[in-house]
Amino acid sequence: MLKTMAPSALPRNGFKQNHKPESNIATIDVGGQLFQTTKQTLTLAGPDSLLSKISDSASAHLPPPFVDRDPELFSMLLSLLRTGNLPSKAKSLDLQDLIFESQFYGIETLLINSLSNPSHFDAFNLEKSLTLPLNGRDSPSVIATTPFGSVHVAHGSKITSFDWSLRKKSTILTEFTAVDSMLAISTKLAAVGATDFSGLQIIDLENGSVRETLNWENVTRSGSTVQAIGSSQEFLFSSFESGRRNSNSIMIYDLNTLTPVNEIGHYEIFGAEINSALPATKLKWVPGYNLLMASGSHRGPSGVCGNIKFWDTRSGNVVWEIQEKVDCFSDVTVSDDLSAMFKIGVNSGEMFYADLRSLGVEQPWVCLGDKRKMVSGKKEGVGCRIESHGSQVFCSKGGDLELWSEVAVGSKKRSEGGSEARHFRKNVMGRMKDMGGSRITNLTFGGNKMFMTRKDQQYVEVWQNSARGY
């Protein structure tokens, strides 16, 4: 008797199939050692990476693809793909080896994001971790960083660049006797200027060539020198002063094409009007307000005077301005996160803040210190530096560094101007072994690190989180 299968036991076409569904597991042979992961994990490497291509070609019916590389290094990078971070045992390996491997597999961006992510910056946990030596006898005049931690250092007529890992460096020679202003446009491109050399140079830092020189055409048609450089996501800002020092302006360029977009703050100086038309020696973009802060000061027979202006770069109008005469700023900065401006008084050496949300009052500054006055005519704030980063403000006092943070309080009090009083607290940076030394001359931030230079020292200090870092 012929037996037949139940209809439900047969496939739709009436034939029994041995086909197995495609597996989601990818097996890779790296240097003779087999690794298994999911195809989704490999695709996290990005569509142009070698690992993504391996994922596309991997099949359960074929032998695992072979990669003639170090299996131990691959194991670290596979963990990076799975978790977004390197495992702790990766610290026993040489970072440069990991960088070379990540470049081979096409995932260096993931490695950079793991080891030098700006979001990992912890201001309260910084320690001096290493120093970056410079060639020659010149001390650093200015430093510039990229968002993920590459750093360019100007010292004398040279610029030395370090990559994001701070292990690879190169040095180029410029036309300048000394560089006074520098802004990192990218890891390979910088805008560079000097107060005694005409023009803003866009320098290719890989080969030391000048890609382009930007000049400001003033009324006297004399050479124009650069006093400060700044940028937003779209624009490059440069403060120019004529060679005869009787006119100045701020030029705005498209950051991608470097073509002129607008000119703001064009002043012609005549005799006694010098105090009302000081060139900007510091430019800082405030993204939350879409304004450019430009500040400058002048030392004369009557003391130090200065001004701070906030520009609407589209209309070319000054939105707010303050004239500094009583205790002019030694240095000034603005924090978008804190919606406040901060200064160090050149006479008192004290720190002050002004709330950006209540600008327009006659006396916007609120003292955060002890309201000290000059002792024996000594200007306590000379040489002090102040910079904001995130929701913290960093202030140098000689060879030491202070960290100021806003403190939330239970009861809301009113300041003398009638607005809500804000409270800031000071902390001393680093451990005892980190502090002291020569006067701090530069302070900037990149990736998850802080960079600092000191007077008469031929190196850059690197501060980073003690619990992180490689």
Salt bridges, closest charged atoms under 4 A:
GLU22 OE2 - LYS39 NZ 3.85
GLU101 OE2 - ARG69 NH2 2.56
GLU127 OE2 - ARG431 NH2 2.73
ASP138 OD2 - LYS158 NZ 3.37
ASP204 OD2 - ARG211 NH2 3.51
GLU206 OE2 - LYS188 NZ 3.77
GLU217 OE1 - ARG221 NH1 3.90
GLU241 OE1 - ARG245 NE 3.82
GLU263 OE2 - HIS266 ND1 3.31
GLU268 OE2 - HIS266 NE2 2.83
ASP312 OD1 - ARG314 NE 3.67
GLU324 OE1 - LYS343 NZ 2.84
ASP331 OD1 - LYS282 NZ 3.15
GLU350 OE2 - ARG372 NE 2.93
ASP355 OD1 - ARG357 NE 3.11
ASP355 OD2 - ARG422 NH1 3.12
GLU387 OE2 - LYS282 NZ 3.09
GLU387 OE1 - LYS284 NZ 3.81
GLU402 OE2 - LYS397 NZ 3.69
GLU402 OE2 - LYS426 NZ 3.78
GLU406 OE2 - ARG422 NE 2.87
ASP434 OD1 - LYS433 NZ 3.17
GLU461 OE2 - ARG454 NE 2.52
